[in-house]
């Protein structure tokens, strides 16, 4: 009985992670955000701070 519950929780965690990644990718596409865009944004932020 306890093994079944453990396995379900583990699978659910992976499922949530996959859904989270899909949502992030969808939002990035929706707002036209790219990884390089984020890096450039961080670069300008750091450049402005220092």
The first five atom37 places (N, CA, C, CB, O) and aatype in JSON, in Angstrom:
{
  "aatype": [20, 20, 20, 20, 20, 20, 20, 20, 20, 20, 20, 20, 20, 20, 20, 20, 20, 20, 20, 20, 20, 20, 20, 20, 20, 20, 20, 20, 20, 20, 20, 20, 20, 20, 20, 20, 20, 20, 20, 20, 20, 20, 20, 20, 20, 20, 20, 20, 20, 20],
  "atom_mask": [
    [1, 1, 1, 1, 1],
    [1, 1, 1, 1, 1],
    [1, 1, 1, 1, 1],
    [1, 1, 1, 1, 1],
    [1, 1, 1, 1, 1],
    [1, 1, 1, 1, 1],
    [1, 1, 1, 1, 1],
    [1, 1, 1, 1, 1],
    [1, 1, 1, 1, 1],
    [1, 1, 1, 1, 1],
    [1, 1, 1, 1, 1],
    [1, 1, 1, 1, 1],
    [1, 1, 1, 1, 1],
    [1, 1, 1, 1, 1],
    [1, 1, 1, 1, 1],
    [1, 1, 1, 1, 1],
    [1, 1, 1, 1, 1],
    [1, 1, 1, 1, 1],
    [1, 1, 1, 1, 1],
    [1, 1, 1, 1, 1],
    [1, 1, 1, 1, 1],
    [1, 1, 1, 1, 1],
    [1, 1, 1, 1, 1],
    [1, 1, 1, 1, 1],
    [1, 1, 1, 1, 1],
    [1, 1, 1, 1, 1],
    [1, 1, 1, 1, 1],
    [1, 1, 1, 1, 1],
    [1, 1, 1, 1, 1],
    [1, 1, 1, 1, 1],
    [1, 1, 1, 1, 1],
    [1, 1, 1, 1, 1],
    [1, 1, 1, 1, 1],
    [1, 1, 1, 1, 1],
    [1, 1, 1, 1, 1],
    [1, 1, 1, 1, 1],
    [1, 1, 1, 1, 1],
    [1, 1, 1, 1, 1],
    [1, 1, 1, 1, 1],
    [1, 1, 1, 1, 1],
    [1, 1, 1, 1, 1],
    [1, 1, 1, 1, 1],
    [1, 1, 1, 1, 1],
    [1, 1, 1, 1, 1],
    [1, 1, 1, 1, 1],
    [1, 1, 1, 1, 1],
    [1, 1, 1, 1, 1],
    [1, 1, 1, 1, 1],
    [1, 1, 1, 1, 1],
    [1, 1, 1, 1, 1]
  ],
  "atom_positions": [
    [[0.84, -1.21, 0.0], [0.0, 0.0, 0.0], [0.88, 1.26, 0.0], [-0.95, 0.0, 1.23], [0.65, 2.18, -0.78]],
    [[1.88, 1.3, 0.88], [2.72, 2.5, 0.96], [3.53, 2.67, -0.32], [3.66, 2.42, 2.17], [3.78, 3.8, -0.74]],
    [[3.95, 1.57, -0.95], [4.72, 1.65, -2.2], [3.91, 2.34, -3.29], [5.15, 0.26, -2.66], [4.45, 3.18, -4.02]],
    [[2.63, 2.0, -3.41], [1.78, 2.62, -4.43], [1.71, 4.13, -4.24], [0.36, 2.02, -4.39], [1.82, 4.88, -5.21]],
    [[1.54, 4.57, -3.01], [1.44, 6.01, -2.73], [2.75, 6.7, -3.1], [1.09, 6.26, -1.23], [2.75, 7.77, -3.71]],
    [[3.88, 6.08, -2.72], [5.19, 6.67, -3.03], [5.36, 6.83, -4.54], [6.33, 5.78, -2.46], [5.77, 7.89, -5.01]],
    [[5.05, 5.8, -5.29], [5.21, 5.84, -6.75], [4.33, 6.92, -7.35], [4.89, 4.48, -7.37], [4.76, 7.65, -8.25]],
    [[3.1, 7.03, -6.87], [2.18, 8.05, -7.4], [2.75, 9.45, -7.15], [0.77, 7.92, -6.76], [2.72, 10.3, -8.04]],
    [[3.26, 9.69, -5.95], [3.83, 11.0, -5.63], [5.02, 11.31, -6.52], [4.25, 11.06, -4.16], [5.15, 12.42, -7.02]],
    [[5.9, 10.32, -6.74], [7.07, 10.52, -7.59], [6.65, 10.86, -9.0], [7.96, 9.28, -7.58], [7.19, 11.79, -9.6]],
    [[5.69, 10.11, -9.55], [5.21, 10.37, -10.9], [4.56, 11.74, -11.0], [4.22, 9.29, -11.33], [4.73, 12.45, -11.99]],
    [[3.81, 12.1, -9.96], [3.12, 13.39, -9.97], [4.13, 14.54, -9.97], [2.18, 13.51, -8.76], [3.92, 15.56, -10.62]],
    [[5.24, 14.37, -9.22], [6.27, 15.4, -9.18], [6.88, 15.62, -10.56], [7.36, 15.03, -8.17], [7.08, 16.76, -10.98]],
    [[7.17, 14.51, -11.26], [7.73, 14.61, -12.61], [6.72, 15.26, -13.54], [8.15, 13.21, -13.14], [7.07, 16.09, -14.37]],
    [[5.46, 14.86, -13.4], [4.4, 15.41, -14.26], [4.28, 16.92, -14.05], [3.04, 14.72, -13.96], [4.17, 17.68, -15.01]],
    [[4.31, 17.34, -12.77], [4.23, 18.78, -12.47], [5.41, 19.52, -13.09], [4.19, 19.02, -10.96], [5.26, 20.62, -13.62]],
    [[6.61, 18.9, -13.01], [7.81, 19.52, -13.58], [7.66, 19.7, -15.08], [9.06, 18.67, -13.26], [8.0, 20.75, -15.62]],
    [[7.16, 18.66, -15.76], [6.98, 18.72, -17.22], [5.97, 19.82, -17.56], [6.5, 17.35, -17.78], [6.19, 20.6, -18.49]],
    [[4.85, 19.87, -16.83], [3.82, 20.88, -17.08], [4.41, 22.28, -16.86], [2.58, 20.66, -16.16], [4.15, 23.19, -17.64]],
    [[5.2, 22.43, -15.8], [5.83, 23.72, -15.5], [6.74, 24.16, -16.64], [6.63, 23.64, -14.18], [6.71, 25.32, -17.06]],
    [[7.55, 23.21, -17.15], [8.47, 23.53, -18.26], [7.68, 23.93, -19.49], [9.39, 22.32, -18.58], [8.04, 24.89, -20.18]],
    [[6.59, 23.2, -19.78], [5.76, 23.52, -20.96], [5.18, 24.92, -20.82], [4.62, 22.47, -21.13], [5.17, 25.69, -21.78]],
    [[4.69, 25.26, -19.62], [4.1, 26.59, -19.39], [5.16, 27.67, -19.59], [3.5, 26.68, -17.96], [4.9, 28.7, -20.2]],
    [[6.38, 27.42, -19.06], [7.46, 28.41, -19.2], [7.79, 28.62, -20.67], [8.73, 27.96, -18.42], [7.93, 29.76, -21.12]],
    [[7.93, 27.51, -21.41], [8.25, 27.62, -22.85], [7.13, 28.35, -23.58], [8.47, 26.2, -23.47], [7.39, 29.19, -24.44]],
    [[5.87, 28.03, -23.23], [4.73, 28.69, -23.86], [4.75, 30.19, -23.59], [3.4, 28.08, -23.36], [4.55, 30.99, -24.5]],
    [[5.0, 30.57, -22.33], [5.05, 31.99, -21.98], [6.19, 32.69, -22.69], [5.19, 32.17, -20.46], [6.04, 33.82, -23.16]],
    [[7.35, 32.02, -22.78], [8.5, 32.62, -23.46], [8.18, 32.86, -24.93], [9.74, 31.72, -23.32], [8.53, 33.9, -25.48]],
    [[7.51, 31.89, -25.56], [7.12, 32.06, -26.97], [6.08, 33.16, -27.1], [6.58, 30.74, -27.55], [6.11, 33.96, -28.03]],
    [[5.13, 33.21, -26.14], [4.03, 34.17, -26.19], [4.56, 35.6, -26.09], [3.02, 33.89, -25.07], [4.11, 36.49, -26.81]],
    [[5.51, 35.8, -25.18], [6.06, 37.15, -24.98], [7.31, 37.38, -25.82], [6.39, 37.37, -23.51], [7.98, 38.41, -25.68]],
    [[7.62, 36.43, -26.71], [8.79, 36.53, -27.6], [10.08, 36.73, -26.8], [8.61, 37.7, -28.6], [10.93, 37.54, -27.16]],
    [[10.2, 35.98, -25.71], [11.41, 36.05, -24.87], [12.31, 34.89, -25.28], [11.05, 35.99, -23.33], [11.86, 33.75, -25.38]],
    [[13.58, 35.18, -25.51], [14.53, 34.12, -25.82], [15.58, 34.08, -24.71], [15.21, 34.34, -27.21], [15.7, 35.01, -23.92]],
    [[16.32, 32.98, -24.66], [17.36, 32.85, -23.62], [18.38, 33.98, -23.8], [18.06, 31.45, -23.7], [18.81, 34.59, -22.82]],
    [[18.77, 34.26, -25.05], [19.74, 35.33, -25.3], [19.16, 36.67, -24.88], [20.15, 35.37, -26.79], [19.89, 37.54, -24.38]],
    [[17.85, 36.85, -25.07], [17.2, 38.09, -24.64], [17.28, 38.26, -23.13], [15.75, 38.1, -25.09], [17.53, 39.35, -22.63]],
    [[17.07, 37.15, -22.41], [17.16, 37.2, -20.94], [18.59, 37.52, -20.53], [16.69, 35.86, -20.32], [18.82, 38.34, -19.63]],
    [[19.57, 36.87, -21.18], [20.99, 37.11, -20.86], [21.34, 38.57, -21.13], [21.91, 36.16, -21.68], [22.02, 39.21, -20.33]],
    [[20.89, 39.1, -22.27], [21.15, 40.5, -22.61], [20.53, 41.42, -21.57], [20.6, 40.85, -24.02], [21.14, 42.42, -21.16]],
    [[19.3, 41.08, -21.12], [18.61, 41.89, -20.13], [19.4, 41.91, -18.83], [17.19, 41.35, -19.88], [19.59, 42.96, -18.22]],
    [[19.85, 40.71, -18.4], [20.67, 40.64, -17.18], [21.96, 41.43, -17.35], [20.99, 39.17, -16.83], [22.39, 42.12, -16.43]],
    [[22.56, 41.34, -18.54], [23.8, 42.07, -18.81], [23.6, 43.56, -18.68], [24.31, 41.74, -20.21], [24.42, 44.24, -18.07]],
    [[22.51, 44.09, -19.24], [22.26, 45.53, -19.15], [21.95, 45.92, -17.71], [21.08, 45.94, -20.08], [22.37, 46.99, -17.25]],
    [[21.22, 45.06, -16.98], [20.91, 45.34, -15.58], [22.2, 45.46, -14.78], [19.99, 44.24, -14.98], [22.39, 46.41, -14.03]],
    [[23.09, 44.45, -14.95], [24.36, 44.47, -14.21], [25.2, 45.67, -14.63], [25.15, 43.16, -14.45], [25.85, 46.3, -13.8]],
    [[25.18, 45.98, -15.91], [25.97, 47.11, -16.43], [25.47, 48.42, -15.8], [25.88, 47.18, -17.98], [26.26, 49.3, -15.46]],
    [[24.15, 48.55, -15.66], [23.58, 49.76, -15.07], [23.9, 49.86, -13.58], [22.06, 49.8, -15.28], [24.12, 50.95, -13.06]],
    [[23.93, 48.69, -12.89], [24.18, 48.71, -11.44], [25.62, 49.11, -11.16], [23.87, 47.33, -10.82], [25.88, 49.95, -10.3]],
    [[26.57, 48.5, -11.9], [27.99, 48.75, -11.62], [28.48, 49.94, -12.43], [28.84, 47.5, -11.93], [29.65, 50.31, -12.33]]
  ]
}
